[in-house]
Amino acid sequence: MKLVIGNQNYSSWSMRPWFLLTHLGIPFEVEKLSFNDPSFGARVRRYSPAGRVPVLIDGELVVWDSLAIVEYLAETFPDRHVWPQGRVARARARSIVAEMHAGFPNLRQALSMNCQLRMHLPLTRAVRREVDDIVARWTSCRAELGAGGPFLFGEFSAADAYFAPVVRRFVSYGVELPEVAATYVATLEGLPAMRRWLDAALSEDDFVTHEEPYREPPQ
């Protein structure tokens, strides 16, 4: 299989299936496309009519959209337990993943993913509300369905891969979190998959201007 992704410093959507594949030990190749490449859209459209990353290519089969990729991996590798094994936990995991996939617009806009960034950014009321909502989801999952491991549903699942970019946002912008959420952030930060992603992101020297409102312009 091959996963087509964008810049690892910025691409939260690419990170989700990459993180899932990497942590679960599913073999795959990577084709990374630069957002600065004028032919980016045309190159992605060779694989996907949506013209966006990520795209998973498995032989003649092409799957685009991160959530569709997650579901395809769950069907293709049932032994890897992409979703939690319990029916209740699985339903909750799908709910919070779908919510993350479609929601939290204020957080996405104000705290865009930038792995190389470290700053403290005061949060607006709207962003703080969404941060609190995410913390509430994490806290309830850990309390009600998280026995047996340090992840949202005990064992690692697609839900953890889906919130990995949120963890990066919280770290990059110095978001203050209560103990349960801070412990969860530390858990994901300590994973080898996270370290591999960050190593690649931090080595990039391919800055996208609109993603760098806080970076000093070159002299």
Z-matrix of the N, CA and C atoms (Angstrom, degrees):
N
C 1 1.456
C 2 1.516 1 109.68
N 3 1.324 2 115.37 1 153.26
C 4 1.454 3 121.45 2 176.03
C 5 1.516 4 108.86 3 -129.27
N 6 1.343 5 116.17 4 136.85
C 7 1.455 6 121.92 5 176.43
C 8 1.519 7 108.46 6 -112.43
N 9 1.318 8 116.08 7 122.00
C 10 1.463 9 121.87 8 177.53
C 11 1.519 10 107.40 9 -93.33
N 12 1.334 11 116.15 10 124.19
C 13 1.462 12 121.19 11 -174.92
C 14 1.525 13 110.15 12 -131.06
N 15 1.339 14 115.60 13 171.14
C 16 1.450 15 122.22 14 173.93
C 17 1.517 16 110.68 15 -103.12
N 18 1.328 17 116.57 16 -166.00
C 19 1.462 18 121.76 17 179.13
C 20 1.523 19 110.55 18 -53.43
N 21 1.320 20 116.44 19 128.92
C 22 1.462 21 119.25 20 -177.86
C 23 1.523 22 112.43 21 -73.54
N 24 1.314 23 117.24 22 -19.45
C 25 1.458 24 119.59 23 175.89
C 26 1.521 25 112.09 24 -67.55
N 27 1.336 26 117.37 25 -29.38
C 28 1.456 27 121.31 26 -172.00
C 29 1.529 28 115.17 27 -118.04
N 30 1.305 29 118.17 28 -29.54
C 31 1.467 30 120.24 29 -163.45
C 32 1.524 31 112.84 30 -82.91
N 33 1.319 32 115.67 31 90.26
C 34 1.464 33 120.70 32 177.90
C 35 1.519 34 111.35 33 -64.50
N 36 1.339 35 116.75 34 -35.69
C 37 1.468 36 119.50 35 -179.84
C 38 1.513 37 111.05 36 -66.47
N 39 1.342 38 116.94 37 -39.02
C 40 1.467 39 120.04 38 176.96
C 41 1.522 40 111.37 39 -66.14
N 42 1.333 41 115.55 40 -35.65
C 43 1.465 42 119.65 41 -175.03
C 44 1.521 43 112.32 42 -61.16
N 45 1.323 44 117.48 43 -36.51
C 46 1.463 45 120.22 44 -171.99
C 47 1.530 46 112.95 45 -60.91
N 48 1.348 47 120.28 46 -58.35
C 49 1.465 48 118.21 47 178.71
C 50 1.525 49 112.88 48 -67.82
N 51 1.341 50 117.40 49 -34.30
C 52 1.465 51 120.23 50 176.49
C 53 1.527 52 110.37 51 -58.54
N 54 1.318 53 116.10 52 -46.81
C 55 1.467 54 121.74 53 -178.72
C 56 1.527 55 110.13 54 -62.62
N 57 1.318 56 116.52 55 -43.57
C 58 1.462 57 121.03 56 -179.38
C 59 1.525 58 110.94 57 -63.54
N 60 1.319 59 117.00 58 -50.07
C 61 1.457 60 121.25 59 179.28
C 62 1.524 61 111.55 60 -59.28
N 63 1.323 62 116.04 61 -43.87
C 64 1.461 63 120.77 62 -176.52
C 65 1.518 64 111.33 63 -67.06
N 66 1.327 65 116.84 64 -48.78
C 67 1.460 66 119.33 65 -177.55
C 68 1.528 67 112.01 66 -65.04
N 69 1.313 68 117.40 67 -36.57
C 70 1.463 69 120.84 68 -178.87
C 71 1.521 70 112.89 69 -82.01
N 72 1.320 71 117.36 70 -4.35
C 73 1.452 72 120.25 71 176.64
C 74 1.513 73 114.43 72 71.98
N 75 1.324 74 117.40 73 30.38
C 76 1.459 75 121.83 74 177.57
C 77 1.529 76 107.81 75 -89.05
N 78 1.322 77 118.82 76 121.85
C 79 1.468 78 120.42 77 -176.17
C 80 1.537 79 111.90 78 -65.41
N 81 1.316 80 115.96 79 136.90
C 82 1.459 81 120.96 80 176.50
C 83 1.521 82 109.55 81 -161.03
N 84 1.317 83 115.56 82 156.35
C 85 1.456 84 122.97 83 173.40
C 86 1.524 85 108.95 84 -101.97
N 87 1.317 86 115.51 85 160.44
C 88 1.465 87 121.14 86 -179.75
C 89 1.517 88 109.69 87 -121.66
N 90 1.322 89 115.35 88 136.13
C 91 1.463 90 122.00 89 166.70
C 92 1.525 91 106.49 90 -118.97
N 93 1.319 92 116.08 91 112.55
C 94 1.467 93 120.58 92 -178.03
C 95 1.517 94 110.21 93 -99.31
N 96 1.322 95 115.71 94 128.32
C 97 1.457 96 122.36 95 178.30
C 98 1.525 97 109.26 96 -112.23
N 99 1.309 98 117.10 97 137.50
C 100 1.459 99 121.81 98 -179.73
C 101 1.520 100 110.92 99 -81.79
N 102 1.323 101 116.43 100 133.76
C 103 1.461 102 120.56 101 174.49
C 104 1.530 103 111.46 102 -64.29
N 105 1.332 104 116.95 103 -21.26
C 106 1.463 105 120.89 104 179.37
C 107 1.522 106 112.94 105 -82.24
N 108 1.309 107 117.35 106 -11.03
C 109 1.463 108 121.11 107 -179.02
C 110 1.531 109 109.20 108 -70.84
N 111 1.334 110 119.15 109 120.39
C 112 1.468 111 120.17 110 179.09
C 113 1.526 112 113.35 111 -57.51
N 114 1.321 113 116.81 112 -23.08
C 115 1.462 114 120.19 113 -179.80
C 116 1.525 115 112.13 114 -95.54
N 117 1.341 116 116.73 115 13.44
C 118 1.473 117 119.89 116 -176.50
C 119 1.532 118 111.29 117 -53.30
N 120 1.334 119 117.02 118 -53.66
C 121 1.455 120 119.90 119 -176.94
C 122 1.515 121 112.43 120 -60.02
N 123 1.325 122 116.33 121 -43.75
C 124 1.462 123 119.82 122 -179.82
C 125 1.518 124 111.25 123 -64.34
N 126 1.334 125 116.63 124 -38.18
C 127 1.470 126 119.97 125 -179.51
C 128 1.520 127 111.27 126 -67.60
N 129 1.331 128 116.68 127 -40.31
C 130 1.461 129 118.95 128 178.54
C 131 1.521 130 110.41 129 -67.14
N 132 1.331 131 116.43 130 -37.24
C 133 1.468 132 119.68 131 -177.99
C 134 1.525 133 113.18 132 -69.13
N 135 1.311 134 117.04 133 -10.92
C 136 1.462 135 118.63 134 170.65
C 137 1.524 136 110.27 135 -62.72
N 138 1.343 137 115.21 136 -26.83
C 139 1.463 138 121.11 137 -177.85
C 140 1.522 139 112.50 138 -107.31
N 141 1.335 140 116.76 139 -38.34
C 142 1.464 141 120.95 140 -170.04
C 143 1.515 142 110.64 141 -133.93
N 144 1.323 143 118.08 142 133.85
C 145 1.467 144 119.88 143 176.70
C 146 1.519 145 112.99 144 -68.07
N 147 1.334 146 117.29 145 -18.18
C 148 1.463 147 120.36 146 179.95
C 149 1.521 148 112.05 147 -72.87
N 150 1.323 149 117.56 148 -24.75
C 151 1.456 150 120.92 149 179.65
C 152 1.508 151 113.85 150 70.02
N 153 1.330 152 116.76 151 25.71
C 154 1.469 153 121.05 152 -179.18
C 155 1.524 154 109.32 153 -132.13
N 156 1.332 155 115.25 154 154.61
C 157 1.459 156 120.96 155 171.85
C 158 1.534 157 108.14 156 -96.70
N 159 1.344 158 116.28 157 155.25
C 160 1.461 159 129.29 158 5.01
C 161 1.529 160 112.20 159 -87.05
N 162 1.346 161 113.33 160 161.34
C 163 1.460 162 121.68 161 173.39
C 164 1.526 163 106.93 162 -135.00
N 165 1.318 164 116.66 163 132.48
C 166 1.465 165 121.78 164 176.09
C 167 1.521 166 108.54 165 -105.96
N 168 1.317 167 115.83 166 130.09
C 169 1.460 168 121.98 167 179.11
C 170 1.521 169 107.99 168 -117.64
N 171 1.308 170 116.12 169 120.85
C 172 1.459 171 122.30 170 179.98
C 173 1.524 172 107.95 171 -127.13
N 174 1.327 173 115.68 172 92.44
C 175 1.454 174 119.87 173 -174.30
C 176 1.518 175 110.31 174 66.87
N 177 1.321 176 116.17 175 -123.88
C 178 1.463 177 121.33 176 178.75
C 179 1.526 178 112.17 177 -86.77
N 180 1.312 179 116.80 178 -5.10
C 181 1.461 180 121.38 179 -174.69
C 182 1.522 181 110.00 180 -94.33
N 183 1.331 182 116.39 181 135.90
C 184 1.458 183 121.98 182 179.32
C 185 1.530 184 108.83 183 -123.69
N 186 1.329 185 115.75 184 130.86
C 187 1.462 186 121.78 185 178.41
C 188 1.520 187 108.11 186 -125.02
N 189 1.327 188 117.51 187 124.11
C 190 1.456 189 119.75 188 175.80
C 191 1.526 190 109.34 189 -118.39
N 192 1.310 191 115.20 190 163.79
C 193 1.473 192 125.82 191 -172.70
C 194 1.531 193 109.11 192 81.61
N 195 1.326 194 115.31 193 128.62
C 196 1.462 195 120.62 194 -173.40
C 197 1.525 196 112.88 195 -60.13
N 198 1.335 197 117.55 196 -37.90
C 199 1.458 198 119.43 197 -178.66
C 200 1.527 199 111.22 198 -70.94
N 201 1.320 200 116.93 199 -38.67
C 202 1.462 201 120.26 200 175.89
C 203 1.527 202 110.51 201 -63.02
N 204 1.335 203 116.86 202 -37.62
C 205 1.466 204 120.66 203 177.80
C 206 1.518 205 110.43 204 -64.08
N 207 1.327 206 116.92 205 -42.92
C 208 1.464 207 120.38 206 177.89
C 209 1.523 208 111.01 207 -58.17
N 210 1.321 209 117.11 208 -46.16
C 211 1.459 210 119.91 209 -179.09
C 212 1.530 211 111.31 210 -66.26
N 213 1.327 212 116.82 211 -37.31
C 214 1.457 213 119.48 212 177.43
C 215 1.529 214 110.64 213 -63.44
N 216 1.311 215 117.09 214 -42.37
C 217 1.467 216 120.54 215 178.48
C 218 1.523 217 111.18 216 -64.47
N 219 1.326 218 117.08 217 -37.54
C 220 1.464 219 120.22 218 178.20
C 221 1.525 220 110.94 219 -62.45
N 222 1.320 221 117.18 220 -39.79
C 223 1.463 222 120.78 221 178.85
C 224 1.527 223 111.93 222 -72.73
N 225 1.324 224 116.43 223 -37.51
C 226 1.463 225 121.09 224 -174.02
C 227 1.522 226 112.17 225 -78.36
N 228 1.322 227 117.14 226 -31.12
C 229 1.462 228 121.90 227 -177.15
C 230 1.532 229 110.29 228 -126.21
N 231 1.325 230 118.27 229 66.80
C 232 1.474 231 119.75 230 -176.78
C 233 1.524 232 113.25 231 -62.00
N 234 1.322 233 117.13 232 -24.74
C 235 1.464 234 120.41 233 -179.53
C 236 1.518 235 112.81 234 -75.04
N 237 1.338 236 118.11 235 -13.13
C 238 1.473 237 120.74 236 -178.97
C 239 1.527 238 111.76 237 -89.05
N 240 1.308 239 118.19 238 -7.02
C 241 1.469 240 122.61 239 175.76
C 242 1.535 241 111.28 240 53.91
N 243 1.310 242 114.49 241 60.05
C 244 1.470 243 120.52 242 177.08
C 245 1.524 244 110.49 243 -58.66
N 246 1.329 245 116.99 244 -40.91
C 247 1.460 246 122.19 245 174.91
C 248 1.521 247 109.62 246 -104.34
N 249 1.337 248 118.64 247 156.30
C 250 1.473 249 120.60 248 176.77
C 251 1.523 250 110.67 249 -55.89
N 252 1.326 251 115.94 250 151.54
C 253 1.460 252 119.86 251 -174.89
C 254 1.528 253 112.85 252 -79.17
N 255 1.319 254 118.11 253 -29.51
C 256 1.458 255 120.55 254 179.82
C 257 1.524 256 111.82 255 -75.67
N 258 1.325 257 116.66 256 143.25
C 259 1.467 258 121.12 257 -176.55
C 260 1.525 259 111.90 258 -61.70
N 261 1.327 260 117.18 259 -44.40
C 262 1.463 261 120.87 260 -179.35
C 263 1.526 262 110.52 261 -66.20
N 264 1.321 263 115.92 262 -46.23
C 265 1.464 264 120.01 263 179.67
C 266 1.515 265 111.14 264 -63.86
N 267 1.321 266 116.91 265 -38.44
C 268 1.455 267 120.55 266 179.71
C 269 1.528 268 111.36 267 -64.43
N 270 1.321 269 116.35 268 -41.58
C 271 1.463 270 120.24 269 177.91
C 272 1.527 271 110.93 270 -64.56
N 273 1.323 272 117.20 271 -42.46
C 274 1.461 273 120.04 272 178.74
C 275 1.526 274 110.83 273 -65.34
N 276 1.322 275 116.43 274 -41.86
C 277 1.461 276 120.26 275 -179.46
C 278 1.522 277 110.62 276 -61.46
N 279 1.319 278 116.94 277 -44.10
C 280 1.460 279 119.63 278 178.72
C 281 1.530 280 110.84 279 -64.38
N 282 1.306 281 116.91 280 -35.38
C 283 1.465 282 120.39 281 -179.68
C 284 1.518 283 111.64 282 -65.64
N 285 1.337 284 117.46 283 -46.90
C 286 1.463 285 118.85 284 -177.03
C 287 1.529 286 111.39 285 -73.90
N 288 1.326 287 116.88 286 -29.32
C 289 1.466 288 119.40 287 175.77
C 290 1.527 289 110.06 288 -68.20
N 291 1.335 290 117.06 289 -45.13
C 292 1.466 291 120.01 290 177.76
C 293 1.523 292 111.12 291 -62.13
N 294 1.328 293 116.55 292 -38.66
C 295 1.460 294 120.57 293 178.08
C 296 1.529 295 110.68 294 -63.80
N 297 1.321 296 116.95 295 -42.54
C 298 1.454 297 120.67 296 178.51
C 299 1.526 298 110.69 297 -67.32
N 300 1.304 299 116.16 298 -36.84
C 301 1.459 300 121.40 299 -178.80
C 302 1.528 301 111.52 300 -62.66
N 303 1.315 302 116.64 301 -37.39
C 304 1.463 303 120.59 302 -172.02
C 305 1.526 304 114.36 303 -108.34
N 306 1.326 305 117.62 304 -14.92
C 307 1.458 306 119.60 305 -168.49
C 308 1.516 307 114.98 306 -115.25
N 309 1.333 308 114.41 307 -163.84
C 310 1.459 309 124.78 308 178.11
C 311 1.531 310 112.57 309 57.73
N 312 1.328 311 117.66 310 51.44
C 313 1.474 312 120.08 311 -175.70
C 314 1.521 313 113.41 312 -67.23
N 315 1.323 314 117.47 313 -33.93
C 316 1.467 315 119.52 314 -178.35
C 317 1.517 316 111.04 315 -68.02
N 318 1.321 317 116.65 316 -41.26
C 319 1.457 318 120.73 317 177.20
C 320 1.527 319 110.34 318 -63.19
N 321 1.324 320 116.57 319 -44.38
C 322 1.466 321 120.08 320 -179.16
C 323 1.527 322 111.31 321 -59.30
N 324 1.329 323 116.15 322 -42.19
C 325 1.458 324 119.93 323 -176.48
C 326 1.520 325 112.03 324 -74.19
N 327 1.314 326 116.78 325 -43.88
C 328 1.468 327 119.81 326 -174.57
C 329 1.518 328 112.64 327 -80.05
N 330 1.342 329 116.86 328 -33.09
C 331 1.460 330 121.51 329 -176.45
C 332 1.526 331 109.25 330 -119.92
N 333 1.309 332 116.16 331 62.57
C 334 1.465 333 119.12 332 179.59
C 335 1.525 334 109.87 333 -64.31
N 336 1.336 335 116.12 334 148.95
C 337 1.458 336 118.78 335 -176.24
C 338 1.519 337 110.70 336 -69.94
N 339 1.318 338 115.08 337 128.49
C 340 1.458 339 122.42 338 177.16
C 341 1.523 340 106.41 339 -151.84
N 342 1.321 341 116.21 340 96.79
C 343 1.463 342 120.84 341 -172.55
C 344 1.514 343 112.78 342 -65.12
N 345 1.333 344 117.59 343 -24.41
C 346 1.456 345 120.57 344 -177.97
C 347 1.526 346 112.99 345 -84.89
N 348 1.310 347 116.53 346 -7.87
C 349 1.463 348 121.19 347 -174.08
C 350 1.521 349 111.00 348 -88.95
N 351 1.342 350 115.88 349 139.45
C 352 1.461 351 122.50 350 171.05
C 353 1.520 352 107.92 351 -138.20
N 354 1.333 353 116.33 352 109.70
C 355 1.450 354 120.15 353 179.05
C 356 1.522 355 108.53 354 -159.32
N 357 1.311 356 115.43 355 158.54
C 358 1.460 357 119.95 356 173.77
C 359 1.518 358 107.84 357 -100.34
N 360 1.317 359 115.69 358 120.79
C 361 1.461 360 120.75 359 -176.86
C 362 1.526 361 109.03 360 -117.72
N 363 1.339 362 118.37 361 118.23
C 364 1.465 363 119.59 362 176.11
C 365 1.528 364 110.41 363 -58.94
N 366 1.310 365 116.06 364 138.51
C 367 1.459 366 121.11 365 -175.43
C 368 1.524 367 110.55 366 -96.31
N 369 1.312 368 115.60 367 137.21
C 370 1.457 369 119.78 368 171.84
C 371 1.529 370 109.10 369 -69.85
N 372 1.308 371 115.49 370 166.39
C 373 1.464 372 119.42 371 179.43
C 374 1.533 373 110.95 372 -60.93
N 375 1.329 374 116.72 373 -39.79
C 376 1.470 375 120.02 374 -178.94
C 377 1.521 376 111.44 375 -65.81
N 378 1.335 377 117.04 376 -40.97
C 379 1.461 378 120.04 377 178.96
C 380 1.516 379 110.45 378 -69.19
N 381 1.336 380 116.77 379 -42.00
C 382 1.465 381 120.23 380 179.35
C 383 1.519 382 110.80 381 -60.43
N 384 1.335 383 116.76 382 -37.87
C 385 1.460 384 120.71 383 178.71
C 386 1.534 385 110.45 384 -62.34
N 387 1.332 386 116.33 385 -42.13
C 388 1.467 387 119.20 386 179.81
C 389 1.523 388 111.55 387 -70.73
N 390 1.320 389 117.82 388 -37.13
C 391 1.463 390 120.38 389 173.97
C 392 1.527 391 109.96 390 -59.43
N 393 1.319 392 116.48 391 -45.44
C 394 1.461 393 120.34 392 179.47
C 395 1.527 394 111.48 393 -62.49
N 396 1.331 395 116.83 394 -36.57
C 397 1.462 396 120.00 395 177.77
C 398 1.531 397 110.74 396 -64.47
N 399 1.319 398 117.11 397 -42.81
C 400 1.462 399 120.40 398 177.93
C 401 1.518 400 110.78 399 -63.82
N 402 1.312 401 116.56 400 -44.46
C 403 1.468 402 120.23 401 177.80
C 404 1.529 403 110.52 402 -59.69
N 405 1.325 404 116.95 403 -39.55
C 406 1.466 405 120.30 404 178.43
C 407 1.526 406 111.11 405 -63.69
N 408 1.343 407 117.14 406 -39.26
C 409 1.471 408 119.60 407 177.67
C 410 1.519 409 110.33 408 -64.04
N 411 1.324 410 116.11 409 -46.96
C 412 1.462 411 119.60 410 -179.98
C 413 1.534 412 110.94 411 -60.25
N 414 1.309 413 115.58 412 -44.08
C 415 1.467 414 119.96 413 -176.05
C 416 1.517 415 111.38 414 -64.80
N 417 1.319 416 117.56 415 -44.12
C 418 1.468 417 119.94 416 -179.25
C 419 1.524 418 111.00 417 -68.31
N 420 1.318 419 117.91 418 -39.11
C 421 1.471 420 119.78 419 178.26
C 422 1.521 421 110.97 420 -63.96
N 423 1.306 422 116.96 421 -44.21
C 424 1.459 423 120.19 422 179.94
C 425 1.534 424 110.41 423 -63.91
N 426 1.329 425 117.36 424 -43.10
C 427 1.464 426 120.96 425 -176.09
C 428 1.522 427 112.44 426 -71.81
N 429 1.324 428 116.98 427 -40.20
C 430 1.460 429 120.57 428 -172.42
C 431 1.522 430 114.22 429 -94.41
N 432 1.344 431 116.46 430 -30.01
C 433 1.467 432 119.07 431 -171.20
C 434 1.524 433 113.05 432 -135.70
N 435 1.324 434 117.82 433 10.76
C 436 1.455 435 121.04 434 -172.55
C 437 1.510 436 116.15 435 -100.76
N 438 1.324 437 117.90 436 11.52
C 439 1.465 438 119.58 437 179.12
C 440 1.530 439 110.06 438 -65.44
N 441 1.317 440 115.83 439 144.50
C 442 1.457 441 119.48 440 175.03
C 443 1.504 442 114.79 441 97.59
N 444 1.327 443 118.41 442 4.77
C 445 1.456 444 120.55 443 178.95
C 446 1.508 445 111.30 444 174.25
N 447 1.332 446 118.17 445 173.71
C 448 1.465 447 121.97 446 -174.61
C 449 1.522 448 114.54 447 -90.09
N 450 1.335 449 117.29 448 0.79
C 451 1.458 450 119.56 449 -175.07
C 452 1.525 451 111.14 450 -94.12
N 453 1.317 452 117.26 451 178.79
C 454 1.465 453 120.20 452 -174.10
C 455 1.512 454 112.45 453 -57.22
N 456 1.339 455 116.41 454 -36.96
C 457 1.461 456 120.80 455 179.70
C 458 1.525 457 110.90 456 -119.05
N 459 1.319 458 115.35 457 35.77
C 460 1.457 459 121.62 458 -179.60
C 461 1.506 460 111.01 459 82.86
N 462 1.330 461 116.58 460 -78.95
C 463 1.456 462 121.42 461 175.15
C 464 1.527 463 109.99 462 -83.00
N 465 1.314 464 115.92 463 154.22
C 466 1.460 465 121.69 464 179.01
C 467 1.525 466 110.27 465 -60.27
N 468 1.340 467 116.01 466 142.24
C 469 1.462 468 121.11 467 178.55
C 470 1.525 469 109.36 468 -149.56
N 471 1.329 470 115.10 469 179.70
C 472 1.459 471 120.52 470 177.61
C 473 1.523 472 111.84 471 -57.75
N 474 1.318 473 117.56 472 -28.73
C 475 1.466 474 119.91 473 179.44
C 476 1.519 475 111.07 474 -60.81
N 477 1.317 476 117.04 475 -40.21
C 478 1.467 477 120.40 476 179.11
C 479 1.522 478 110.98 477 -68.07
N 480 1.329 479 117.18 478 -40.32
C 481 1.463 480 120.18 479 176.41
C 482 1.521 481 110.59 480 -62.33
N 483 1.329 482 116.57 481 -36.49
C 484 1.458 483 120.22 482 -177.85
C 485 1.526 484 112.29 483 -70.50
N 486 1.329 485 116.84 484 -28.87
C 487 1.465 486 119.31 485 179.98
C 488 1.528 487 112.44 486 -95.27
N 489 1.337 488 117.81 487 -0.46
C 490 1.464 489 119.52 488 178.14
C 491 1.530 490 112.39 489 -58.30
N 492 1.352 491 120.05 490 -42.60
C 493 1.465 492 118.49 491 176.72
C 494 1.524 493 113.45 492 -65.81
N 495 1.324 494 117.49 493 -28.66
C 496 1.464 495 120.46 494 176.19
C 497 1.527 496 109.56 495 -67.39
N 498 1.318 497 116.36 496 -40.94
C 499 1.462 498 120.50 497 174.95
C 500 1.522 499 110.03 498 -56.68
N 501 1.333 500 116.80 499 -44.65
C 502 1.456 501 119.50 500 179.02
C 503 1.524 502 111.22 501 -62.12
N 504 1.308 503 118.06 502 -40.60
C 505 1.459 504 120.87 503 177.66
C 506 1.526 505 110.70 504 -61.13
N 507 1.314 506 116.90 505 -46.34
C 508 1.463 507 120.13 506 -178.45
C 509 1.529 508 111.00 507 -61.94
N 510 1.334 509 116.68 508 -38.69
C 511 1.462 510 119.99 509 179.06
C 512 1.525 511 110.49 510 -70.31
N 513 1.318 512 117.15 511 -46.17
C 514 1.467 513 120.93 512 -176.23
C 515 1.525 514 112.28 513 -60.16
N 516 1.339 515 117.07 514 -38.51
C 517 1.465 516 120.69 515 -174.26
C 518 1.532 517 113.09 516 -103.03
N 519 1.327 518 116.76 517 10.14
C 520 1.456 519 120.38 518 175.03
C 521 1.518 520 113.77 519 60.64
N 522 1.329 521 117.30 520 40.24
C 523 1.464 522 120.95 521 -178.73
C 524 1.528 523 109.67 522 -71.61
N 525 1.320 524 115.69 523 126.64
C 526 1.465 525 120.64 524 178.98
C 527 1.529 526 109.64 525 -77.26
N 528 1.335 527 115.38 526 133.88
C 529 1.459 528 121.19 527 -174.02
C 530 1.518 529 110.62 528 -132.74
N 531 1.335 530 117.57 529 150.89
C 532 1.456 531 120.23 530 173.85
C 533 1.532 532 110.37 531 -70.09
N 534 1.327 533 115.91 532 171.42
C 535 1.466 534 120.97 533 -168.69
C 536 1.526 535 113.54 534 -58.60
N 537 1.318 536 117.63 535 -46.30
C 538 1.464 537 119.79 536 -176.98
C 539 1.523 538 110.63 537 -60.70
N 540 1.323 539 116.42 538 -45.49
C 541 1.462 540 120.41 539 -179.69
C 542 1.524 541 111.33 540 -68.40
N 543 1.322 542 117.32 541 -39.90
C 544 1.468 543 120.39 542 179.12
C 545 1.522 544 111.13 543 -63.75
N 546 1.331 545 116.36 544 -38.42
C 547 1.466 546 120.07 545 177.44
C 548 1.515 547 111.05 546 -65.60
N 549 1.326 548 116.62 547 -39.76
C 550 1.465 549 120.37 548 178.15
C 551 1.524 550 110.48 549 -64.93
N 552 1.323 551 117.36 550 -42.29
C 553 1.463 552 121.02 551 176.81
C 554 1.529 553 109.82 552 -58.02
N 555 1.324 554 117.06 553 -45.15
C 556 1.466 555 120.52 554 179.71
C 557 1.526 556 111.55 555 -63.22
N 558 1.330 557 116.69 556 -34.93
C 559 1.468 558 120.45 557 178.36
C 560 1.525 559 110.75 558 -62.31
N 561 1.335 560 117.35 559 -49.92
C 562 1.457 561 119.62 560 -179.56
C 563 1.530 562 111.17 561 -68.29
N 564 1.326 563 117.10 562 -36.90
C 565 1.456 564 120.22 563 179.41
C 566 1.522 565 112.16 564 -62.04
N 567 1.331 566 116.44 565 -28.35
C 568 1.456 567 120.41 566 -177.51
C 569 1.519 568 114.99 567 -85.96
N 570 1.318 569 118.03 568 -3.68
C 571 1.459 570 120.31 569 -177.22
C 572 1.536 571 111.06 570 -74.63
N 573 1.339 572 117.72 571 142.89
C 574 1.470 573 119.94 572 175.54
C 575 1.523 574 113.08 573 -56.24
N 576 1.334 575 117.67 574 -35.97
C 577 1.466 576 120.00 575 178.69
C 578 1.526 577 110.59 576 -61.03
N 579 1.327 578 116.90 577 -40.25
C 580 1.460 579 119.87 578 178.54
C 581 1.519 580 110.67 579 -65.30
N 582 1.326 581 116.88 580 -41.52
C 583 1.453 582 119.25 581 -179.19
C 584 1.526 583 110.88 582 -64.86
N 585 1.334 584 116.95 583 -38.74
C 586 1.467 585 120.23 584 178.84
C 587 1.529 586 110.92 585 -65.27
N 588 1.335 587 116.10 586 -42.83
C 589 1.465 588 118.93 587 178.47
C 590 1.528 589 110.66 588 -62.29
N 591 1.320 590 116.49 589 -45.16
C 592 1.464 591 120.53 590 -177.97
C 593 1.518 592 111.65 591 -66.16
N 594 1.325 593 117.08 592 -39.53
C 595 1.468 594 119.07 593 177.90
C 596 1.526 595 110.37 594 -57.04
N 597 1.336 596 116.08 595 -43.83
C 598 1.465 597 119.86 596 179.29
C 599 1.521 598 111.13 597 -68.35
N 600 1.339 599 117.37 598 -42.79
C 601 1.464 600 121.36 599 -178.53
C 602 1.526 601 111.52 600 -64.21
N 603 1.324 602 116.59 601 -42.21
C 604 1.458 603 120.47 602 -176.85
C 605 1.520 604 112.23 603 -72.79
N 606 1.319 605 116.90 604 -19.15
C 607 1.464 606 120.14 605 178.95
C 608 1.524 607 112.53 606 -86.23
N 609 1.328 608 117.20 607 -9.39
C 610 1.462 609 120.18 608 -178.97
C 611 1.524 610 111.15 609 -74.29
N 612 1.307 611 115.21 610 139.83
C 613 1.469 612 121.83 611 175.21
C 614 1.526 613 107.08 612 -127.39
N 615 1.309 614 114.62 613 59.64
C 616 1.462 615 122.12 614 -169.80
C 617 1.527 616 107.49 615 -140.17
N 618 1.333 617 115.60 616 72.01
C 619 1.447 618 120.67 617 -169.08
C 620 1.525 619 111.87 618 -82.66
N 621 1.327 620 114.87 619 133.97
C 622 1.461 621 122.20 620 178.07
C 623 1.527 622 107.00 621 -99.32
N 624 1.319 623 117.34 622 119.50
C 625 1.460 624 121.97 623 -169.34
C 626 1.526 625 112.59 624 -55.88
N 627 1.321 626 118.27 625 -47.25
C 628 1.462 627 118.81 626 -175.53
C 629 1.523 628 112.44 627 -72.50
N 630 1.340 629 117.35 628 -11.23
C 631 1.457 630 120.82 629 175.46
C 632 1.527 631 112.01 630 -93.43
N 633 1.333 632 116.47 631 0.13
C 634 1.466 633 120.93 632 -173.91
C 635 1.529 634 112.03 633 -125.68
N 636 1.334 635 118.37 634 52.95
C 637 1.460 636 118.92 635 -177.79
C 638 1.518 637 113.61 636 -66.13
N 639 1.356 638 117.78 637 -16.17
C 640 1.457 639 120.21 638 -175.65
C 641 1.540 640 112.39 639 -105.63
N 642 1.325 641 116.51 640 -3.46
C 643 1.446 642 119.87 641 -177.77
C 644 1.538 643 109.93 642 -80.79
N 645 1.331 644 115.73 643 136.70
C 646 1.447 645 120.14 644 177.24
C 647 1.532 646 109.82 645 -66.43
N 648 1.321 647 118.47 646 132.09
C 649 1.470 648 119.08 647 178.07
C 650 1.525 649 110.75 648 -66.82
N 651 1.337 650 117.51 649 149.61
C 652 1.480 651 119.72 650 179.49
C 653 1.507 652 111.56 651 -63.32
N 654 1.310 653 116.33 652 143.29
C 655 1.477 654 122.36 653 -179.71
C 656 1.517 655 110.19 654 -86.30
